[in-house]
Amino acid sequence: MNGLSDVRLTLHSQELEAGQQDSARNEMLRNAPSGLSRWGLFWHRLHTRKALLGLTPEQLKDVGLTREQALEEGLKPFWRI
């Protein structure tokens, strides 16, 4: 998926339908590689959020996100969870 293997998006359609969208999104954000320093985590968030903004509609559908969700996440500052 062109640089998104580290994002590890784990949203499932059943979770979205069950109204657990927020908890699934928070879990996804915490799936950064282990052992990162605070700055490493910030760097990881910065790059993965920028990558979200560049996904095509088909790629977003594959990971279970809408364009609005991707924009909301992709435009967050790197220091926010």
N, C-alpha and C positions, 0 to 999 in steps of 0.2 A: 504494500500500500504506500509506496514511495515515502519512506521515512517515518511512518507511523507505527512501526512495530513496537516501539518503546512506549507508545501511548497506552496500549493495553485497554482499549475501550471494551467494557464488559456489560454494556446495557443490553438487556434482553427484552423482547417484546412483551413477555409475560409480566415482567416487573413494571414496565410502563403502563400496561393495562390495569395492573393492580394498584396503581396510584403510588408506587414507590419510586417515582422518578428522582426525587431529591436524594434519597439515600443511595441510589445506584450511581448518581452523578458524583456524589461525595466519595464513594468507594473508588470510582474510576480515577479521581484526582489523587488519591492516596496510593496509587499503584506505581509510583516512581521506583526506579531501581534502588535496592537497599544499599546502605553504606554511603549515601551522598551527604556531603556537608550541606549546611544551610545555603551557601552560595551555589553549590551544585544542584540543589533542589530548585532554587530560583531559576537557574540556567535551563534546567530540564523543562520547567513550566513555561518559560518564555518561548522555547523552540517548539514544544508540542502544541501550545496554543496558537502560535503562528501557523503551524502546519494545518490545524483545524480550519483556519480561514481559507486555505487553498484547496480544500477538498471539493470534488465535483458532487453534484446532487446524487449520482449513483453511489459514490463512495460513502457519502453521509447516510444513505439508505442502508448500505451494508453494515455500518456500525450502529445503526438505530438512532440517529440524530436527525433533527430537522435543521434547516438552514438557520432558523431563529436560535435554536439551542447552540449551534456551533458559533454563531456570532456572539451570543451572550458569553460563552466560555472563552472564545478566542480574543475578545476585547478586554477581558479582565486583566488588571495589572499582575505581574508575575508574583508579587508578594501576597496576593490573596488566594485563599483556598477555594 
